[in-house]
Amino acid sequence: MSDKIKTGAKGEALAAEFLKKKGFHVVARNFRYGRAEIDLIVTRQDWLIFVEVKTRTSVSYGQPEEFVSLTQAKRIYDAAEHYIFSTDWCGHVRFDVVSVMLADESAPEISHFEDAIN
């Protein structure tokens, strides 16, 4: 497994634990539809939330949350639409980003941006 894949997997695991501690329930990880993948799908109360996790080990090229491209956002929307219809979800929906910064041996910095992809 490449370092990039390991870093991403670690970030997704940390993000899932972070959201659980905030009262979210993780219902799916790495949900795939076509060419799209949604890192985490979580619920809380009557909200279904599609979460893109962005993990970086350095801010040399910018903050992790700045890296959701328009193409990626469109794919996430397509996959989310499929998930919503396949589960007959009738509540609220939103698209969040969780940023995970892994710098050396220090504790990871995790930030949650609600309704960040629109």
DSSP file (Angstrom, degrees, kcal/mol; ACC not computed):
  #  RESIDUE AA STRUCTURE BP1 BP2  ACC     N-H-->O    O-->H-N    N-H-->O    O-->H-N    TCO  KAPPA ALPHA  PHI   PSI    X-CA   Y-CA   Z-CA
    1    1 A M              0   0    0      0, 0.0     0, 0.0     0, 0.0     0, 0.0   0.000 360.0 360.0 360.0 132.3    0.0    0.0    0.0
    2    2 A S     >  -     0   0    0      1,-0.1     4,-2.4     4,-0.0     5,-0.2  -0.250 360.0-114.4 -70.5 159.9    1.4    3.4   -1.0
    3    3 A D  H  > S+     0   0    0      1,-0.2     4,-2.8     2,-0.2     5,-0.2   0.873 117.2  55.6 -60.8 -37.6    2.1    6.1    1.6
    4    4 A K  H  > S+     0   0    0      2,-0.2     4,-2.3     1,-0.2    -1,-0.2   0.914 109.5  45.3 -62.8 -43.1   -0.6    8.3    0.0
    5    5 A I  H  > S+     0   0    0      2,-0.2     4,-2.6     1,-0.2    -2,-0.2   0.904 113.3  50.3 -67.6 -41.0   -3.2    5.5    0.4
    6    6 A K  H  X S+     0   0    0     -4,-2.4     4,-2.4     2,-0.2    -2,-0.2   0.914 110.9  49.3 -62.1 -43.1   -2.0    4.8    4.0
    7    7 A T  H  X S+     0   0    0     -4,-2.8     4,-2.4     2,-0.2    -2,-0.2   0.926 112.3  47.9 -62.4 -45.1   -2.3    8.6    4.9
    8    8 A G  H  X S+     0   0    0     -4,-2.3     4,-2.4     2,-0.2    -2,-0.2   0.909 111.9  49.0 -62.3 -43.4   -5.8    8.8    3.4
    9    9 A A  H  X S+     0   0    0     -4,-2.6     4,-2.2     2,-0.2    -1,-0.2   0.894 111.6  49.5 -64.4 -40.3   -7.0    5.7    5.2
   10   10 A K  H  X S+     0   0    0     -4,-2.4     4,-2.5     2,-0.2    -2,-0.2   0.923 111.2  49.8 -64.0 -43.6   -5.5    7.0    8.5
   11   11 A G  H  X S+     0   0    0     -4,-2.4     4,-2.6     1,-0.2    -2,-0.2   0.899 110.3  50.0 -61.6 -41.9   -7.2   10.4    8.0
   12   12 A E  H  X S+     0   0    0     -4,-2.4     4,-2.3     2,-0.2    -1,-0.2   0.896 111.0  49.1 -65.1 -40.2  -10.6    8.7    7.2
   13   13 A A  H  X S+     0   0    0     -4,-2.2     4,-2.1     2,-0.2    -2,-0.2   0.920 113.1  47.0 -64.8 -43.5  -10.4    6.6   10.4
   14   14 A L  H  X S+     0   0    0     -4,-2.5     4,-2.4     1,-0.2    -2,-0.2   0.899 112.0  50.8 -64.0 -40.6   -9.5    9.6   12.5
   15   15 A A  H  X S+     0   0    0     -4,-2.6     4,-2.6     2,-0.2    -2,-0.2   0.908 108.7  51.6 -63.8 -42.1  -12.4   11.6   10.9
   16   16 A A  H  X S+     0   0    0     -4,-2.3     4,-2.3     2,-0.2    -2,-0.2   0.926 112.3  45.5 -61.5 -45.3  -14.9    8.8   11.6
   17   17 A E  H  X S+     0   0    0     -4,-2.1     4,-2.1     2,-0.2    -1,-0.2   0.899 111.6  53.1 -64.5 -40.6  -13.8    8.7   15.3
   18   18 A F  H  X S+     0   0    0     -4,-2.4     4,-0.9     1,-0.2    -2,-0.2   0.925 111.4  45.5 -59.4 -46.7  -13.9   12.5   15.5
   19   19 A L  H  <>S+     0   0    0     -4,-2.6     5,-2.4     1,-0.2     3,-0.4   0.881 109.2  55.3 -68.0 -38.0  -17.5   12.6   14.1
   20   20 A K  H ><5S+     0   0    0     -4,-2.3     3,-1.8     1,-0.2    -1,-0.2   0.917 105.7  52.6 -58.7 -42.8  -18.6    9.7   16.4
   21   21 A K  H 3<5S+     0   0    0     -4,-2.1    -1,-0.2     1,-0.3    -2,-0.2   0.766 105.2  55.9 -65.5 -24.3  -17.4   11.7   19.4
   22   22 A K  T 3<5S-     0   0    0     -4,-0.9    -1,-0.3    -3,-0.4    -2,-0.2   0.370 129.3 -96.0 -88.2   4.4  -19.5   14.7   18.1
   23   23 A G  T < 5S+     0   0    0     -3,-1.8    -3,-0.2     1,-0.3     2,-0.2   0.568  79.1 136.2  96.6   9.6  -22.6   12.5   18.1
   24   24 A F      < -     0   0    0     -5,-2.4     2,-0.5    -6,-0.1    -1,-0.3  -0.583  47.3-137.6 -87.0 153.7  -22.8   11.3   14.5
   25   25 A H  E     -A   43   0A   0     18,-2.9    18,-2.2    -2,-0.2     2,-0.6  -0.960  14.3-137.5-111.8 121.3  -23.5    7.8   13.5
   26   26 A V  E     +A   42   0A   0     -2,-0.5    16,-0.2    16,-0.2     3,-0.1  -0.677  28.5 169.8 -80.1 120.0  -21.3    6.4   10.7
   27   27 A V  E     +     0   0A   0     14,-2.8     2,-0.3    -2,-0.6    15,-0.2   0.644  63.9  10.6-104.8 -19.7  -23.6    4.4    8.3
   28   28 A A  E     -A   41   0A   0     13,-1.6    13,-2.6     3,-0.0     2,-0.4  -0.984  55.3-158.9-158.2 148.0  -21.1    3.8    5.4
   29   29 A R  E    S+A   40   0A   0     -2,-0.3    11,-0.2    11,-0.2    10,-0.2  -0.984  79.0   0.8-126.1 141.0  -17.4    4.2    4.6
   30   30 A N  E    S-     0   0A   0      9,-2.7     2,-0.4    -2,-0.4     9,-0.2   0.897  78.1-169.7  51.3  49.4  -15.9    4.4    1.1
   31   31 A F  E     -A   38   0A   0      7,-1.9     7,-2.9    -3,-0.1     2,-0.4  -0.563   6.1-156.5 -71.5 125.7  -19.3    4.2   -0.6
   32   32 A R  E     +A   37   0A   0     -2,-0.4     2,-0.3     5,-0.2     5,-0.2  -0.869  24.3 165.5-112.2 139.4  -18.7    3.7   -4.3
   33   33 A Y  E >   -A   36   0A   0      3,-2.1     3,-2.3    -2,-0.4     2,-0.2  -0.886  68.7 -46.1-147.8 116.3  -21.0    4.5   -7.2
   34   34 A G  T 3  S-     0   0    0     -2,-0.3    -1,-0.0     1,-0.3    41,-0.0  -0.416 123.9 -20.7  60.0-128.6  -19.6    4.6  -10.7
   35   35 A R  T 3  S+     0   0    0     -2,-0.2    -1,-0.3    -3,-0.1     2,-0.3   0.390 121.0  95.5 -91.1   3.1  -16.3    6.6  -10.6
   36   36 A A  E <   -A   33   0A   0     -3,-2.3    -3,-2.1    39,-0.2     2,-0.4  -0.651  50.3-170.2 -98.7 150.9  -17.3    8.3   -7.4
   37   37 A E  E     -A   32   0A   0     -2,-0.3     2,-0.6    -5,-0.2    -5,-0.2  -0.993  10.3-155.5-136.6 132.4  -16.4    7.5   -3.8
   38   38 A I  E     -A   31   0A   0     -7,-2.9    -7,-1.9    -2,-0.4    -8,-0.1  -0.938  10.6-151.6-104.7 122.7  -17.9    9.1   -0.7
   39   39 A D  E    S+     0   0A   0     -2,-0.6    -9,-2.7    12,-0.4     2,-0.4   0.942  74.1   4.2 -61.5 -51.9  -15.5    8.7    2.2
   40   40 A L  E     -AB  29  51A   0     11,-2.0    11,-3.3   -11,-0.2     2,-0.5  -0.995  53.9-163.4-137.8 141.6  -18.0    8.7    5.0
   41   41 A I  E     +AB  28  50A   0    -13,-2.6   -14,-2.8    -2,-0.4   -13,-1.6  -0.994  26.6 172.1-120.7 122.8  -21.8    8.8    5.2
   42   42 A V  E     -AB  26  49A   0      7,-2.7     7,-3.3    -2,-0.5     2,-0.3  -0.860  18.7-152.0-129.1 160.7  -23.1    9.8    8.6
   43   43 A T  E     +AB  25  48A   0    -18,-2.2   -18,-2.9    -2,-0.3     2,-0.3  -0.943  12.5 174.7-129.0 154.8  -26.4   10.6   10.2
   44   44 A R  E >   - B   0  47A   0      3,-1.6     3,-1.7    -2,-0.3     2,-0.1  -0.830  68.2 -40.7-157.9 123.0  -27.4   12.7   13.2
   45   45 A Q  T 3  S-     0   0    0     -2,-0.3    -1,-0.1     1,-0.3     0, 0.0  -0.397 127.4 -19.7  54.7-124.7  -31.1   13.3   14.0
   46   46 A D  T 3  S+     0   0    0     -2,-0.1    46,-2.4    -3,-0.1     2,-0.4   0.016 115.0 106.1-101.6  29.8  -32.9   13.7   10.7
   47   47 A W  E <   -Bc  44  92A   0     -3,-1.7    -3,-1.6    44,-0.2     2,-0.5  -0.905  50.8-162.5-111.4 135.8  -29.7   14.6    8.7
   48   48 A L  E     -Bc  43  93A   0     44,-2.4    46,-1.8    -2,-0.4     2,-0.5  -0.981  20.0-166.8-110.0 123.7  -27.9   12.5    6.2
   49   49 A I  E     -Bc  42  94A   0     -7,-3.3    -7,-2.7    -2,-0.5     2,-0.6  -0.953  15.8-154.9-124.5 125.4  -24.4   13.9    5.7
   50   50 A F  E     -Bc  41  95A   0     44,-2.4    46,-2.4    -2,-0.5     2,-0.5  -0.859  21.7-159.1 -96.4 124.4  -22.0   13.0    3.0
   51   51 A V  E     -Bc  40  96A   0    -11,-3.3   -11,-2.0    -2,-0.6     2,-0.6  -0.913  14.9-162.1-117.6 124.7  -18.4   13.6    4.1
   52   52 A E  E     - c   0  97A   0     44,-2.3    46,-2.3    -2,-0.5     2,-0.5  -0.910  17.2-152.2 -97.7 124.8  -15.3   14.2    2.1
   53   53 A V  E     - c   0  98A   0     -2,-0.6     2,-0.5    44,-0.2    46,-0.2  -0.866   9.0-167.9-101.8 127.8  -12.2   13.7    4.2
   54   54 A K  E     - c   0  99A   0     44,-2.7    46,-3.0    -2,-0.5     2,-0.4  -0.968   7.3-174.4-117.8 119.7   -9.1   15.6    3.1
   55   55 A T  E     + c   0 100A   0     -2,-0.5     2,-0.3    44,-0.2    46,-0.2  -0.932   6.6 170.2-118.4 135.5   -5.8   14.5    4.8
   56   56 A R  E     - c   0 101A   0     44,-2.3    46,-3.2    -2,-0.4     3,-0.1  -0.960  31.1-155.0-138.3 157.2   -2.5   16.2    4.4
   57   57 A T  S    S+     0   0    0     -2,-0.3     2,-0.3     1,-0.2    47,-0.3   0.403  86.4  22.6-107.0  -2.8    0.9   15.9    6.1
   58   58 A S        -     0   0    0      4,-0.1     3,-0.3    45,-0.1    -1,-0.2  -0.985  60.6-139.5-157.8 153.6    1.9   19.5    5.2
   59   59 A V    >   +     0   0    0     -2,-0.3     3,-1.5     1,-0.2     4,-0.1   0.135  67.9 117.8-101.5  19.2    0.3   22.8    4.2
   60   60 A S  T 3  S+     0   0    0      1,-0.3    -1,-0.2     2,-0.0     3,-0.1   0.833  87.1  31.4 -53.9 -35.2    3.0   23.5    1.6
   61   61 A Y  T 3  S-     0   0    0      1,-0.4    -1,-0.3    -3,-0.3     2,-0.2   0.258 130.6 -78.4-108.8  11.0    0.3   23.4   -1.1
   62   62 A G    <   -     0   0    0     -3,-1.5    -1,-0.4     5,-0.0    -4,-0.1  -0.533  66.4 -40.0 119.5 173.8   -2.6   24.8    1.0
   63   63 A Q    >   -     0   0    0     -2,-0.2     3,-1.7     1,-0.1     4,-0.1  -0.436  54.0-118.8 -73.4 147.4   -5.0   23.6    3.6
   64   64 A P  G >  S+     0   0    0      0, 0.0     3,-1.7     0, 0.0    -9,-0.1   0.873 110.6  60.1 -55.3 -40.8   -6.6   20.1    3.2
   65   65 A E  G 3  S+     0   0    0      1,-0.3     3,-0.4   -11,-0.1   -10,-0.0   0.619  92.3  69.3 -67.2 -10.9  -10.1   21.4    2.9
   66   66 A E  G <  S+     0   0    0     -3,-1.7    -1,-0.3     1,-0.2    -3,-0.0   0.428  81.5  80.0 -83.5   1.5   -9.2   23.5   -0.1
   67   67 A F    <   +     0   0    0     -3,-1.7     2,-0.8    -4,-0.1    -1,-0.2  -0.045  52.0 114.1-108.3  32.6   -8.8   20.5   -2.3
   68   68 A V        -     0   0    0     -3,-0.4     2,-0.0   -14,-0.0   -14,-0.0  -0.894  55.3-153.8 -99.5 109.1  -12.3   19.5   -3.3
   69   69 A S     >  -     0   0    0     -2,-0.8     4,-2.6     1,-0.1     5,-0.2  -0.309  25.2-112.8 -79.2 164.1  -12.4   20.1   -7.1
   70   70 A L  H  > S+     0   0    0      2,-0.2     4,-2.3     1,-0.2     5,-0.2   0.902 119.4  51.4 -61.3 -42.0  -15.5   20.8   -9.1
   71   71 A T  H  > S+     0   0    0      1,-0.2     4,-2.0     2,-0.2    -1,-0.2   0.922 111.1  47.5 -61.5 -44.6  -15.3   17.4  -10.8
   72   72 A Q  H  > S+     0   0    0      1,-0.2     4,-2.4     2,-0.2    -2,-0.2   0.908 110.1  52.6 -64.5 -41.7  -15.0   15.7   -7.5
   73   73 A A  H  X S+     0   0    0     -4,-2.6     4,-2.4     1,-0.2    -1,-0.2   0.908 108.5  50.8 -60.6 -42.3  -17.9   17.6   -6.1
   74   74 A K  H  X S+     0   0    0     -4,-2.3     4,-2.2     1,-0.2    -1,-0.2   0.902 110.6  48.9 -63.0 -40.9  -20.1   16.6   -9.1
   75   75 A R  H  X S+     0   0    0     -4,-2.0     4,-2.5     2,-0.2     5,-0.2   0.899 110.0  51.5 -65.6 -40.0  -19.1   12.9   -8.6
   76   76 A I  H  X S+     0   0    0     -4,-2.4     4,-2.7     1,-0.2    -2,-0.2   0.923 109.7  50.2 -62.3 -43.7  -19.9   13.1   -4.9
   77   77 A Y  H  X S+     0   0    0     -4,-2.4     4,-2.7     2,-0.2    -2,-0.2   0.911 110.3  50.2 -60.6 -43.1  -23.4   14.6   -5.7
   78   78 A D  H  X S+     0   0    0     -4,-2.2     4,-2.0     2,-0.2    -2,-0.2   0.933 113.5  44.6 -61.4 -46.3  -24.0   11.8   -8.2
   79   79 A A  H  X S+     0   0    0     -4,-2.5     4,-2.4     1,-0.2    -2,-0.2   0.891 113.2  51.5 -65.7 -39.2  -23.1    9.1   -5.7
   80   80 A A  H  X S+     0   0    0     -4,-2.7     4,-3.0     2,-0.2    -2,-0.2   0.912 107.5  52.4 -64.0 -42.6  -25.1   10.8   -3.0
   81   81 A E  H  X S+     0   0    0     -4,-2.7     4,-2.3     1,-0.2     5,-0.2   0.921 110.2  48.6 -59.1 -44.2  -28.2   11.0   -5.2
   82   82 A H  H  X S+     0   0    0     -4,-2.0     4,-2.5     2,-0.2    -1,-0.2   0.925 112.7  48.1 -61.0 -45.1  -27.9    7.3   -5.9
   83   83 A Y  H  X S+     0   0    0     -4,-2.4     4,-1.6     2,-0.2     6,-0.2   0.924 110.5  51.3 -62.5 -45.3  -27.5    6.6   -2.2
   84   84 A I  H  X>S+     0   0    0     -4,-3.0     5,-1.8     1,-0.2     4,-0.7   0.929 114.6  42.4 -59.0 -47.5  -30.5    8.8   -1.3
   85   85 A F  H  <5S+     0   0    0     -4,-2.3     3,-0.5     1,-0.2    -1,-0.2   0.879 112.6  52.8 -69.0 -37.3  -32.8    7.1   -3.8
   86   86 A S  H  <5S+     0   0    0     -4,-2.5    -1,-0.2     1,-0.2    -2,-0.2   0.745 117.7  37.5 -72.2 -21.3  -31.6    3.6   -3.0
   87   87 A T  H  <5S-     0   0    0     -4,-1.6    -1,-0.2    -3,-0.2    -2,-0.2   0.416 103.2-127.2-106.6  -0.1  -32.3    4.1    0.8
   88   88 A D  T  <5 -     0   0    0     -4,-0.7    -3,-0.2    -3,-0.5     2,-0.1   0.865  38.1-173.0  55.5  38.8  -35.5    6.1    0.4
   89   89 A W      < +     0   0    0     -5,-1.8    -1,-0.2    -6,-0.2    -2,-0.1  -0.430  16.7 176.0 -65.5 133.3  -34.0    8.8    2.6
   90   90 A C        +     0   0    0     -2,-0.1    -1,-0.1     2,-0.1     3,-0.1   0.331  49.0  83.5-121.3   4.6  -36.6   11.5    3.4
   91   91 A G  S    S-     0   0    0      1,-0.2   -44,-0.2   -44,-0.0     2,-0.1  -0.054  89.7 -56.0 -93.7-161.8  -34.8   13.8    5.8
   92   92 A H  E     -c   47   0A   0    -46,-2.4   -44,-2.4    -2,-0.0     2,-0.4  -0.391  49.3-156.6 -76.1 155.5  -32.3   16.6    5.4
   93   93 A V  E     +c   48   0A   0    -46,-0.2     2,-0.3    -2,-0.1   -44,-0.2  -0.989  16.4 164.4-134.6 141.9  -29.1   16.2    3.4
   94   94 A R  E     -c   49   0A   0    -46,-1.8   -44,-2.4    -2,-0.4     2,-0.5  -0.979  29.7-129.5-151.7 167.5  -25.8   18.1    3.4
   95   95 A F  E     -c   50   0A   0     -2,-0.3    22,-1.6    22,-0.2    21,-1.1  -0.970  29.8-179.0-124.2 116.3  -22.3   17.8    2.2
   96   96 A D  E     -c   51   0A   0    -46,-2.4   -44,-2.3    -2,-0.5     2,-0.4  -0.681  18.1-144.2-112.5 164.0  -19.4   18.3    4.7
   97   97 A V  E     -cD  52 113A   0     16,-2.1    16,-3.2    -2,-0.2     2,-0.5  -0.996   6.6-161.1-125.6 135.0  -15.7   18.3    4.6
   98   98 A V  E     -cD  53 112A   0    -46,-2.3   -44,-2.7    -2,-0.4     2,-0.5  -0.981  11.0-154.5-114.2 125.6  -13.4   17.0    7.4
   99   99 A S  E     -cD  54 111A   0     12,-2.7    12,-2.3    -2,-0.5     2,-0.5  -0.855   8.9-170.3-101.1 128.8   -9.8   18.2    7.2
  100  100 A V  E     -cD  55 110A   0    -46,-3.0   -44,-2.3    -2,-0.5     2,-0.6  -0.978   3.4-166.4-123.2 120.8   -7.1   16.1    8.9
  101  101 A M  E     -cD  56 109A   0      8,-2.8     8,-2.2    -2,-0.5     2,-0.7  -0.928   1.7-170.8-108.9 116.2   -3.6   17.5    9.3
  102  102 A L        +     0   0    0    -46,-3.2     2,-0.6    -2,-0.6     5,-0.1  -0.894  10.1 176.5-107.4 103.4   -1.0   14.9   10.2
  103  103 A A    >   -     0   0    0     -2,-0.7     3,-1.6     3,-0.2   -45,-0.1  -0.924  50.4 -71.0-115.2 112.2    2.2   16.6   11.0
  104  104 A D  T 3  S-     0   0    0     -2,-0.6    -1,-0.0   -47,-0.3     0, 0.0  -0.110 103.4 -26.4  46.3-129.2    5.1   14.5   12.2
  105  105 A E  T 3  S+     0   0    0     -3,-0.1    -1,-0.3     2,-0.0    -3,-0.0   0.426 107.8 109.6 -97.1  -0.6    4.5   13.1   15.7
  106  106 A S  S <  S-     0   0    0     -3,-1.6    -3,-0.2     1,-0.1     3,-0.1  -0.287  83.9 -82.6 -73.5 163.2    2.2   15.8   17.0
  107  107 A A        -     0   0    0      1,-0.1    -4,-0.2    -5,-0.1    -1,-0.1  -0.350  55.4 -99.7 -63.2 142.8   -1.5   15.2   17.5
  108  108 A P        -     0   0    0      0, 0.0     2,-0.6     0, 0.0    -6,-0.2  -0.332  28.2-133.8 -64.5 145.7   -3.6   15.4   14.4
  109  109 A E  E     -D  101   0A   0     -8,-2.2    -8,-2.8    -3,-0.1     2,-0.5  -0.911  26.1-172.2-100.7 121.0   -5.5   18.6   13.8
  110  110 A I  E     -D  100   0A   0     -2,-0.6     2,-0.4   -10,-0.2   -10,-0.2  -0.960   6.4-178.9-120.8 129.1   -9.1   17.8   12.7
  111  111 A S  E     -D   99   0A   0    -12,-2.3   -12,-2.7    -2,-0.5     2,-0.5  -0.974  14.4-150.0-127.1 141.7  -11.6   20.4   11.5
  112  112 A H  E     -D   98   0A   0     -2,-0.4     2,-0.6   -14,-0.2   -14,-0.2  -0.952   7.6-167.9-115.5 122.4  -15.2   19.9   10.5
  113  113 A F  E >   -D   97   0A   0    -16,-3.2   -16,-2.1    -2,-0.5     3,-0.8  -0.922  14.6-148.7-112.5 107.7  -16.7   22.2    7.8
  114  114 A E  T 3  S+     0   0    0     -2,-0.6   -18,-0.1     1,-0.2    -2,-0.0  -0.486  76.5   2.4 -78.0 144.1  -20.5   21.8    7.6
  115  115 A D  T 3  S+     0   0    0     -2,-0.2   -19,-0.3     1,-0.1    -1,-0.2   0.874  85.5 146.9  51.8  43.7  -22.3   22.3    4.3
  116  116 A A    <   +     0   0    0    -21,-1.1     2,-0.7    -3,-0.8   -20,-0.2   0.662  51.5  61.9 -87.9 -18.6  -18.9   22.9    2.7
  117  117 A I              0   0    0    -22,-1.6   -22,-0.2     1,-0.1    -1,-0.1  -0.923 360.0 360.0-112.7 110.7  -19.7   21.4   -0.8
  118  118 A N              0   0    0     -2,-0.7    -1,-0.1   -24,-0.1    -2,-0.1   0.349 360.0 360.0-147.2 360.0  -22.4   23.3   -2.6
